[in-house]
Amino acid sequence: MAAALALSRWLLSGCMGLTSAIASELPPLAYHLATRGTGVPAEVLYAIALQESGTLIRGVFIPWPWTLNVAGKPYRFAYRDSACDALLLAIYEVGAKSVDAGLGQINIGWNGEYFTHPCEALDPYRNLAVASALLQQRKTTDNNWVVAAGRYHRPAGGAAAARYRASFSRHLSRITQPPLQGMKAP
């Protein structure tokens, strides 16, 4: 069990044993697995996760799986059980539409149907699979991955989506060679 947890942390962390420059530029294996067969590049999903749940740990900026956003305020937890307890309390106190969870910060109110239980959103692999599906839904032949990312954050668009696209683009440009920002085909 301990070995499986260690492997999971390694797969999700961007291989923290590598130098910080390399770790911040390579999507971990979990992102490749989550996007397999979807048309979503692993780099795009990783950039989304960096944008949504990224935090600095030991000098490396990585997505954190047990991150919640409750009514606009971020919370990070060391353990999934603690995050689950806080998630359930947040849903009770502020309502599901004001709670985002996990690596991709999936909104529980708008996208809860993707999970059998709210705490399933804290399963890193399930969260990445849902984030990948949502990205795929927002990508059309008429837009690129940056536009799709803006729609992932705020489907209605506007200033919030524009700010998100700018920040997402910075993450994406750090991890893609050649850049995926202009690609229109899925």
C-alpha positions as CSV (number, residue, x, y, z in Angstrom):
1,M,0.0,0.0,0.0
2,A,2.8,2.4,0.9
3,A,4.5,1.7,-2.4
4,A,1.3,2.4,-4.3
5,L,0.9,5.7,-2.6
6,A,4.5,6.6,-3.2
7,L,4.1,5.7,-6.9
8,S,0.8,7.8,-7.1
9,R,2.5,10.8,-5.6
10,W,5.4,10.4,-8.0
11,L,3.1,10.1,-11.1
12,L,1.1,13.2,-10.1
13,S,3.9,15.4,-8.8
14,G,5.9,15.7,-12.0
15,C,8.6,13.4,-10.7
16,M,9.8,15.7,-7.9
17,G,13.2,14.0,-7.8
18,L,14.0,15.7,-11.1
19,T,15.4,19.3,-11.2
20,S,12.7,21.9,-10.7
21,A,13.1,23.1,-14.3
22,I,12.5,19.7,-15.8
23,A,9.7,18.9,-13.3
24,S,7.8,22.1,-14.2
25,E,8.1,21.4,-17.9
26,L,7.1,17.8,-18.3
27,P,3.5,16.6,-17.8
28,P,3.6,13.6,-15.4
29,L,2.4,10.2,-16.7
30,A,-1.0,10.6,-15.0
31,Y,-1.8,13.4,-17.5
32,H,-0.9,11.3,-20.5
33,L,-3.1,8.5,-19.1
34,A,-6.1,10.9,-18.5
35,T,-6.0,12.3,-22.0
36,R,-5.4,9.0,-23.9
37,G,-8.0,8.7,-26.7
38,T,-9.6,12.1,-25.9
39,G,-7.8,14.4,-28.4
40,V,-6.7,16.6,-25.5
41,P,-2.9,17.1,-25.3
42,A,-1.4,16.1,-22.0
43,E,0.4,19.4,-21.9
44,V,-3.0,21.3,-22.1
45,L,-4.4,19.2,-19.2
46,Y,-1.2,19.8,-17.2
47,A,-1.3,23.5,-17.8
48,I,-5.0,23.5,-16.6
49,A,-4.0,21.7,-13.5
50,L,-1.1,24.1,-12.8
51,Q,-3.5,27.0,-13.3
52,E,-6.3,25.5,-11.2
53,S,-4.5,23.9,-8.3
54,G,-0.8,24.8,-8.6
55,T,1.2,25.5,-5.5
56,L,4.8,25.8,-4.6
57,I,6.2,22.8,-2.8
58,R,9.9,22.5,-2.1
59,G,10.7,25.1,-4.7
60,V,8.6,23.3,-7.4
61,F,5.3,24.6,-8.7
62,I,3.0,21.6,-9.0
63,P,-0.7,20.9,-9.1
64,W,-2.0,19.7,-5.8
65,P,-4.8,17.0,-5.8
66,W,-6.4,18.0,-2.5
67,T,-7.2,21.6,-3.3
68,L,-10.6,23.1,-2.8
69,N,-11.9,26.5,-3.8
70,V,-14.8,27.5,-1.5
71,A,-16.7,30.7,-2.5
72,G,-13.5,32.0,-4.1
73,K,-11.1,31.1,-1.4
74,P,-8.5,28.3,-2.0
75,Y,-7.7,25.6,0.6
76,R,-5.1,22.9,0.4
77,F,-5.0,19.8,2.4
78,A,-2.2,17.3,3.2
79,Y,-4.6,14.4,3.2
80,R,-7.5,13.3,1.0
81,D,-9.7,12.5,4.0
82,S,-9.2,16.0,5.4
83,A,-10.1,17.5,2.0
84,C,-13.2,15.2,1.8
85,D,-14.4,16.3,5.2
86,A,-13.9,20.0,4.2
87,L,-15.6,19.4,0.8
88,L,-18.7,18.0,2.4
89,L,-18.9,20.8,5.0
90,A,-18.4,23.4,2.2
91,I,-21.2,22.0,0.1
92,Y,-23.5,22.1,3.2
93,E,-22.4,25.6,4.2
94,V,-22.2,27.5,0.8
95,G,-23.8,25.1,-1.7
96,A,-22.2,22.9,-4.4
97,K,-22.1,25.6,-7.0
98,S,-19.7,27.6,-4.9
99,V,-17.2,24.6,-4.5
100,D,-14.5,23.5,-6.9
101,A,-12.4,20.4,-6.1
102,G,-9.2,18.6,-7.1
103,L,-6.5,19.0,-9.6
104,G,-8.7,20.5,-12.3
105,Q,-10.9,22.4,-9.8
106,I,-14.1,20.8,-11.0
107,N,-17.2,22.7,-9.9
108,I,-19.3,20.2,-7.8
109,G,-22.6,22.0,-8.5
110,W,-22.3,22.3,-12.3
111,N,-20.4,19.1,-12.9
112,G,-21.3,16.9,-10.0
113,E,-23.0,14.3,-12.3
114,Y,-19.5,13.1,-13.3
115,F,-19.0,11.8,-9.8
116,T,-20.8,9.1,-7.8
117,H,-20.0,11.0,-4.6
118,P,-18.6,14.6,-4.1
119,C,-15.4,13.2,-2.6
120,E,-14.7,11.2,-5.8
121,A,-13.7,14.6,-7.2
122,L,-10.6,14.4,-5.0
123,D,-9.4,11.2,-6.7
124,P,-6.7,12.6,-8.8
125,Y,-7.2,10.2,-11.7
126,R,-11.0,10.7,-11.8
127,N,-10.6,14.4,-11.5
128,L,-8.2,14.5,-14.5
129,A,-10.5,12.3,-16.5
130,V,-13.4,14.7,-15.9
131,A,-11.2,17.8,-16.6
132,S,-10.1,16.2,-19.9
133,A,-13.8,15.5,-20.8
134,L,-14.8,19.1,-20.0
135,L,-11.8,20.5,-22.1
136,Q,-12.8,18.2,-25.0
137,Q,-16.4,19.6,-24.8
138,R,-15.1,23.2,-25.0
139,K,-12.7,22.6,-27.9
140,T,-14.1,23.0,-31.4
141,T,-12.5,23.1,-34.9
142,D,-13.0,26.9,-34.8
143,N,-11.0,27.6,-31.7
144,N,-7.6,26.7,-30.2
145,W,-6.7,25.2,-26.8
146,V,-6.3,28.6,-25.2
147,V,-9.8,29.5,-26.1
148,A,-11.0,26.1,-24.9
149,A,-9.2,26.7,-21.6
150,G,-11.0,30.0,-21.2
151,R,-14.3,28.3,-21.8
152,Y,-13.3,25.6,-19.3
153,H,-12.9,28.3,-16.7
154,R,-15.9,30.4,-17.7
155,P,-18.1,29.1,-20.5
156,A,-19.8,32.5,-20.9
157,G,-16.5,34.2,-21.7
158,G,-15.9,37.8,-20.7
159,A,-13.1,39.4,-18.7
160,A,-12.6,36.5,-16.3
161,A,-12.1,34.1,-19.2
162,A,-9.6,36.5,-20.8
163,R,-7.6,36.7,-17.6
164,Y,-7.7,32.9,-17.3
165,R,-6.5,32.5,-21.0
166,A,-3.5,34.8,-20.3
167,S,-2.4,32.9,-17.2
168,F,-3.1,29.5,-18.8
169,S,-1.0,30.5,-21.8
170,R,2.0,31.3,-19.6
171,H,1.8,27.8,-18.1
172,L,1.3,26.2,-21.5
173,S,4.2,28.0,-23.1
174,R,6.5,26.7,-20.4
175,I,5.6,23.1,-21.0
176,T,5.1,22.9,-24.8
177,Q,7.6,22.6,-27.6
178,P,6.5,23.6,-30.2
179,P,3.7,25.7,-28.7
180,L,0.2,24.2,-28.9
181,Q,-1.4,27.6,-28.3
182,G,-2.3,28.2,-32.0
183,M,-3.4,24.6,-32.8
184,K,-7.0,24.5,-34.0
185,A,-7.4,20.8,-34.8
186,P,-8.1,18.6,-31.8
